[in-house]
Amino acid sequence: MTDKDLQKLKRRELLQMLLVQCQETEKHKQESIETRLQLEELTERYERLIGKLNIKDERLNQKDAKIRELRGTIDEMKASRAIELSEAGNIAEAALRLNGVFEAAQKAAEQYLMNVQKLSEAAPAAAEENKIPFEQGWRAGVRKKTSAPRARQIVPLNKHQGDDDSGRLPAASGDVHG
């Protein structure tokens, strides 16, 4: 609109135009506020992602360092293995070395078994003396009697010497002694 068109408009029309302009301005302000809120939210998300990525980058850097360290170890092991193989010469020589180790182990095992066998031969006599009562294989020994038991004492019954038992006297235990 030009200045002449504005001058021709009545007051009421100008006020309506002003009102429409104010509504549009208010609408634009509201959209601006919403856009700012979205921008702040996106900025927060962006910062959180940056933080997470920094943490992951640090972890990856640590893993890369560990990989470099392990590769160095692998290279050292390969070099030492190459030295061992060059020292070993060939498979036959390595087998002869292993045979020597096995022979020494066999001799040690045989010596151990001999010692165990000697100990087991000497142990039965000592074990018999130290057996625990009521254990399997335990035998009760003969107990020495210090005095005659009362049940075996000879108690004369009312019999006379001249009876037909020819001098035998029955004991209270039922045994006949004479």
For each residue, the residues with C-beta under 8 A, 3 or more apart:
1: 5 6
2: 5 6
3: 6 7
4: 7 8
5: 1 2 8 9
6: 1 2 3 9 14
7: 3 4
8: 4 5
9: 5 6 13 14 17
10: 13 14
11: 14 15
12: 15 16
13: 9 10 16 17
14: 6 9 10 11 17 18
15: 11 12 18 19
16: 12 13 19 20
17: 9 13 14 20 21
18: 14 15 21 22
19: 15 16 22 23
20: 16 17 23 24
21: 17 18 24 25
22: 18 19 25 26
23: 19 20 26 27
24: 20 21 27 28
25: 21 22 28 29
26: 22 23 29 30
27: 23 24 30 31
28: 24 25 31 32
29: 25 26 32 33
30: 26 27 33 34
31: 27 28 34 35
32: 28 29 35 36
33: 29 30 36 37
34: 30 31 37 38
35: 31 32 38 39
36: 32 33 39 40
37: 33 34 40 41
38: 34 35 41 42
39: 35 36 42 43
40: 36 37 43 44
41: 37 38 44 45
42: 38 39 45 46
43: 39 40 46 47
44: 40 41 47 48
45: 41 42 48 49
46: 42 43 49 50
47: 43 44 50 51
48: 44 45 51 52
49: 45 46 52 53
50: 46 47 53 54
51: 47 48 54 55
52: 48 49 55 56
53: 49 50 56 57
54: 50 51 57 58
55: 51 52 58 59
56: 52 53 59 60
57: 53 54 60 61
58: 54 55 61 62
59: 55 56 62 63
60: 56 57 63 64
61: 57 58 64 65
62: 58 59 65 66
63: 59 60 66 67
64: 60 61 67 68
65: 61 62 68 69
66: 62 63 69 70
67: 63 64 70 71
68: 64 65 71 72
69: 65 66 72 73
70: 66 67 73 74
71: 67 68 74 75
72: 68 69 75 76
73: 69 70 76 77
74: 70 71 77 78
75: 71 72 78 79
76: 72 73 79 80
77: 73 74 80 81
78: 74 75 81 82
79: 75 76 82 83
80: 76 77 83 84
81: 77 78 84 85
82: 78 79 85 86
83: 79 80 86 87
84: 80 81 87 88
85: 81 82 88
86: 82 83 89
87: 83 84
88: 84 85 91 93 94 97
89: 86 93 94
90: 93 94
91: 88 94 95
92: 95 96
93: 88 89 90 96 97
94: 88 89 90 91 97 98
95: 91 92 98 99
96: 92 93 99 100
97: 88 93 94 100 101
98: 94 95 101 102
99: 95 96 102 103
100: 96 97 103 104
101: 97 98 104 105
102: 98 99 105 106
103: 99 100 106 107
104: 100 101 107 108
105: 101 102 108 109
106: 102 103 109 110
107: 103 104 110 111
108: 104 105 111 112
109: 105 106 112 113
110: 106 107 113 114
111: 107 108 114 115
112: 108 109 115 116
113: 109 110 116 117
114: 110 111 117 118
115: 111 112 118 119
116: 112 113 119 120
117: 113 114 120 121
118: 114 115 121 122
119: 115 116 122 123
120: 116 117 123 124
121: 117 118 124
122: 118 119 125 126
123: 119 120 126 127
124: 120 121 127 128
125: 122 128 129
126: 122 123 129 130
127: 123 124 130 131
128: 124 125 131
129: 125 126
130: 126 127
131: 127 128 135 137 138
132: 135 138
133: 138 140
134: 138
135: 131 132 138
136:
137: 131
138: 131 132 133 134 135
139:
140: 133
141:
142:
143:
144:
145: 148 149
146:
147:
148: 145 152 153
149: 145 152 153
150: 153
151: 172 173
152: 148 149 171 173 175
153: 148 149 150 171 172 173
154: 169 171 177
155: 171 172
156: 159 169
157: 169 170
158:
159: 156 163 165 169
160: 163
161: 167
162:
163: 159 160
164:
165: 159 168 169 178
166: 178
167: 161 178
168: 165 176 177 178
169: 154 156 157 159 165 176 177 178
170: 157 174 175 176 177
171: 152 153 154 155 174 175 176 177
172: 151 153 155
173: 151 152 153
174: 170 171
175: 152 170 171
176: 168 169 170 171
177: 154 168 169 170 171
178: 165 166 167 168 169
